[in-house]
């Protein structure tokens, strides 16, 4: 019985770790994308949104969550807008992504 519990923990631990590691990174880079978008720096918005997207996708893969999925959608839209030089639209999408990523955080307690 103990072996079964240990095996179950070992198999699930990498996924739990990926969730806890990647979601905060996605949030951090999304906030940076917003800051640079507000400053009118579309290339830097794209850089941070792209990094956030990588982390959000890893988090989504580790643990399916509709808010993470919606965050991924908005991060991609922020990148697309930023590549077109549209900082206001990119920033708006990054804000929406941040809202969803924050909602995807595990509840404590």
GIQUI-V870611 format. One record per backbone hydrogen bond with DSSP energy under -0.5 kcal/mol. CO is the residue of the C=O (numbers start at 1). NH is the residue of the N-H. Records with the same first field share a line. If there is no record, write none. Layout:
BEGIN
CO->NH + NH
END
This chain:
BEGIN
1->5
2->6
3->7
4->8
5->9
6->10
7->11
8->12
9->13
10->14
12->16
13->17
14->18
15->19
16->20
17->21
18->22
19->23
20->24
21->25
22->26
23->27
24->28
25->29
26->30
27->31
28->32
29->33
30->34
31->35
32->36
33->37
34->38
35->39
36->41
37->40
40->42
41->44 + 45
42->46
43->47
44->48
45->49
46->50
47->51
48->52
49->53
50->54
51->55
52->56
53->57
54->58
55->59
56->60
57->61
58->62
59->63
65->69
66->70
67->71
68->72
69->73
70->74
71->75
72->76
73->77
74->78
75->79
76->80
77->81
78->82
79->83
80->84
81->84 + 86
82->85
85->87
86->90
87->91
88->92
89->93
90->94
91->95
92->96
93->97
94->98
95->99
96->100
97->101
98->102
99->103
100->104
101->105
102->105
END
